[in-house]
């Protein structure tokens, strides 16, 4: 089924592109597709061999659809853009429903017979950070602290101590409550350089944390500052977890 969907999406370019796309057209499509929540339009300009740190075209499609479902139409602003035959670099801001992102634009492109297509880098860092935040929410809501282990850096330092201190507290907290829900209603992501040349990000978010059920239900509304760094292909928490 997945293969059929991918072939259908990738067959689209021959039917709908009026002329071979240029790098400038790729940028235009990036903005138009995000503003229209049009995953199909974006995939039309993605090469069948697309690959990034998160996976191939199937994973890209899933992530784009999830982003549009959660954050709605995304307004993209591109700054300081430079174009070469192999890549498009610059800075991008993305604004959606209760979400704002600021970080690098780093599209890898290639010229094929039908024109230029994206071969890597389509919102890779934004998607990676959102994936890590999602895994944290799922760990809390499922009551399975093990889901968080691969997303907490060995270099983690926070208010409760180091990585093992945090994971130990998480296990105890989840074991003590029947149910947990984490609802984020304001998310701001900014990517900047780390002190040791790693790519790092600051996440500011407002949330509602609901723990327990019935008469034992507790609600806590607060705002937190999280720090993450990219280690290999994963964005991992380095600070800020409660």
C-alpha positions as CSV (number, residue, x, y, z in Angstrom):
1,X,0.0,0.0,0.0
2,X,2.8,2.4,0.9
3,X,4.6,1.6,-2.4
4,X,1.4,2.3,-4.3
5,X,1.0,5.7,-2.6
6,X,4.6,6.6,-3.2
7,X,4.5,5.7,-6.9
8,X,1.3,7.7,-7.3
9,X,2.9,10.7,-5.7
10,X,6.0,10.4,-7.7
11,X,4.1,9.9,-10.9
12,X,2.5,13.2,-10.4
13,X,5.4,15.4,-11.6
14,X,5.2,14.2,-15.2
15,X,1.4,15.0,-15.2
16,X,1.4,18.4,-13.4
17,X,4.7,20.2,-13.8
18,X,4.5,22.5,-16.8
19,X,8.3,22.9,-17.2
20,X,11.4,21.5,-15.6
21,X,11.7,22.9,-12.0
22,X,14.6,25.2,-11.2
23,X,16.1,25.7,-7.7
24,X,14.1,28.9,-7.4
25,X,10.9,27.0,-8.2
26,X,11.7,24.5,-5.5
27,X,11.8,27.4,-3.0
28,X,8.5,28.7,-4.3
29,X,6.9,25.3,-4.0
30,X,8.2,25.0,-0.4
31,X,6.4,28.1,0.6
32,X,3.2,27.4,-1.5
33,X,3.0,23.8,-0.3
34,X,3.3,24.6,3.4
35,X,0.9,27.5,3.2
36,X,-1.7,25.2,1.5
37,X,-1.0,22.2,3.7
38,X,-0.4,20.4,0.4
39,X,1.8,17.3,1.1
40,X,1.2,16.1,-2.4
41,X,2.6,19.3,-4.0
42,X,5.8,19.1,-1.8
43,X,6.3,15.4,-2.7
44,X,5.9,16.3,-6.4
45,X,9.3,18.0,-6.2
46,X,11.0,15.3,-4.1
47,X,13.3,12.7,-5.7
48,X,12.3,9.0,-5.4
49,X,15.7,8.4,-3.8
50,X,15.2,11.1,-1.1
51,X,17.0,10.3,2.1
52,X,17.7,12.2,5.3
53,X,18.5,11.4,9.0
54,X,14.9,10.4,9.6
55,X,14.3,8.1,6.6
56,X,13.1,8.1,3.0
57,X,10.0,9.5,1.1
58,X,7.5,7.5,3.2
59,X,8.8,8.9,6.5
60,X,8.9,12.4,5.0
61,X,5.3,12.1,3.8
62,X,4.1,10.9,7.3
63,X,5.9,13.7,9.0
64,X,4.5,16.4,6.7
65,X,1.0,15.2,7.1
66,X,1.4,15.1,10.9
67,X,2.8,18.6,10.9
68,X,-0.1,20.0,8.8
69,X,-2.7,18.1,11.0
70,X,-1.3,19.5,14.2
71,X,-0.1,23.0,13.2
72,X,-2.3,23.8,10.2
73,X,-1.1,26.0,7.4
74,X,2.6,26.9,7.8
75,X,3.8,30.3,6.7
76,X,7.4,30.1,5.6
77,X,9.8,33.0,5.4
78,X,13.2,32.5,3.8
79,X,16.2,34.7,4.5
80,X,19.8,35.0,3.3
81,X,19.3,32.2,0.7
82,X,22.2,31.0,-1.4
83,X,21.8,28.6,-4.3
84,X,24.2,26.2,-5.9
85,X,23.7,23.2,-8.2
86,X,23.9,20.9,-5.2
87,X,22.2,22.7,-2.4
88,X,20.0,25.6,-1.2
89,X,21.1,27.2,2.1
90,X,19.9,30.0,4.2
91,X,17.6,30.7,7.2
92,X,14.0,29.8,7.6
93,X,11.2,30.7,9.9
94,X,8.0,28.7,10.0
95,X,4.8,29.8,11.7
96,X,1.8,27.6,12.3
97,X,-1.0,27.3,14.8
98,X,0.6,27.8,18.2
99,X,4.0,26.9,16.7
100,X,7.0,29.0,15.6
101,X,10.3,27.7,14.3
102,X,13.6,29.5,13.4
103,X,16.5,27.5,12.0
104,X,18.7,26.7,9.1
105,X,17.5,26.0,5.6
106,X,19.7,23.2,4.1
107,X,18.1,21.6,1.1
108,X,20.1,19.1,-0.9
109,X,19.1,19.2,-4.5
110,X,20.0,17.3,-7.7
111,X,19.4,17.9,-11.4
112,X,17.6,15.0,-13.0
113,X,16.2,14.7,-16.6
114,X,12.9,16.3,-15.5
115,X,14.6,19.2,-13.7
116,X,15.8,19.9,-10.1
117,X,14.4,17.9,-7.3
118,X,15.0,17.8,-3.5
119,X,17.1,14.8,-2.5
120,X,17.5,15.6,1.3
121,X,17.0,18.2,4.0
122,X,13.3,19.0,3.7
123,X,12.6,20.3,7.2
124,X,14.8,17.6,8.6
125,X,15.8,19.4,11.8
126,X,12.3,20.7,12.5
127,X,10.8,17.2,12.0
128,X,13.6,15.7,14.1
129,X,12.9,18.0,17.1
130,X,9.1,17.5,16.8
131,X,9.7,13.8,16.8
132,X,11.7,14.0,20.0
133,X,9.1,16.1,21.7
134,X,6.4,13.7,20.5
135,X,8.3,10.7,22.0
136,X,8.5,12.5,25.3
137,X,4.7,13.1,25.3
138,X,4.0,9.5,24.3
139,X,6.3,8.3,27.1
140,X,4.4,10.3,29.7
141,X,0.9,9.4,28.3
142,X,1.7,5.7,27.8
143,X,3.4,5.3,31.2
144,X,6.4,3.8,29.5
145,X,9.5,5.6,30.7
146,X,11.7,3.4,28.5
147,X,10.5,5.4,25.4
148,X,12.6,8.3,26.7
149,X,15.9,6.6,27.2
150,X,17.3,7.0,23.7
151,X,16.1,10.7,23.6
152,X,18.0,11.8,26.7
153,X,21.6,12.7,26.1
154,X,24.4,11.2,28.2
155,X,25.4,14.8,28.8
156,X,22.1,15.8,30.2
157,X,22.1,18.2,33.1
158,X,18.9,19.5,34.7
159,X,17.3,20.6,37.9
160,X,17.0,17.0,39.2
161,X,20.6,16.1,38.2
162,X,22.1,14.1,35.4
163,X,20.6,11.6,32.9
164,X,20.2,8.7,35.3
165,X,18.7,11.0,38.0
166,X,16.1,12.3,35.5
167,X,15.2,8.8,34.2
168,X,14.9,7.4,37.8
169,X,12.6,10.2,38.8
170,X,10.5,9.7,35.6
171,X,10.1,6.0,36.4
172,X,8.9,6.8,39.9
173,X,6.6,9.6,38.8
174,X,4.9,7.4,36.2
175,X,4.6,4.5,38.5
176,X,2.8,6.7,41.1
177,X,-0.1,7.9,38.8
178,X,-2.8,6.1,36.9
179,X,-2.8,8.4,33.8
180,X,-0.9,11.4,32.4
181,X,-1.7,13.8,29.6
182,X,0.6,16.5,28.2
183,X,-1.1,19.2,26.2
184,X,1.1,21.8,24.6
185,X,-0.6,25.0,23.4
186,X,2.4,27.3,22.5
187,X,5.6,26.0,21.0
188,X,8.6,28.0,20.0
189,X,11.7,26.3,18.6
190,X,15.0,28.1,17.9
191,X,18.1,26.4,16.5
192,X,21.5,27.9,17.3
193,X,25.0,26.6,17.6
194,X,26.1,24.6,20.6
195,X,29.2,25.4,22.7
196,X,31.0,22.3,21.2
197,X,30.0,22.8,17.6
198,X,27.0,20.6,17.9
199,X,23.7,21.7,16.4
200,X,21.5,22.7,19.4
201,X,18.1,24.1,19.9
202,X,16.1,25.9,22.6
203,X,12.4,25.0,23.0
204,X,10.0,27.2,24.9
205,X,6.5,25.8,25.4
206,X,3.4,26.4,27.4
207,X,1.7,23.2,28.5
208,X,-1.1,21.7,30.6
209,X,0.0,18.5,32.5
210,X,-2.8,16.3,33.8
211,X,-2.0,13.5,36.2
212,X,-4.4,11.0,37.7
213,X,-8.1,10.5,37.2
214,X,-11.3,11.3,39.0
215,X,-10.9,12.8,42.5
216,X,-7.2,12.3,42.3
217,X,-6.7,14.3,39.1
218,X,-4.2,17.1,39.3
219,X,-3.7,19.8,36.6
220,X,-0.7,21.9,36.3
221,X,-0.3,24.7,33.7
222,X,3.2,26.0,33.3
223,X,5.9,27.0,30.8
224,X,9.2,25.3,30.3
225,X,12.5,25.8,28.6
226,X,14.1,22.7,27.1
227,X,17.4,22.3,25.4
228,X,18.2,19.7,22.8
229,X,21.3,18.9,20.8
230,X,21.7,16.7,17.7
231,X,23.7,13.6,18.4
232,X,24.2,11.5,15.3
233,X,20.8,11.4,13.6
234,X,18.7,12.1,16.8
235,X,17.8,15.2,18.6
236,X,18.3,14.5,22.3
237,X,17.4,16.4,25.5
238,X,20.4,18.0,27.2
239,X,18.5,20.1,29.8
240,X,15.2,21.4,31.1
241,X,13.2,18.3,31.7
242,X,11.2,18.4,34.9
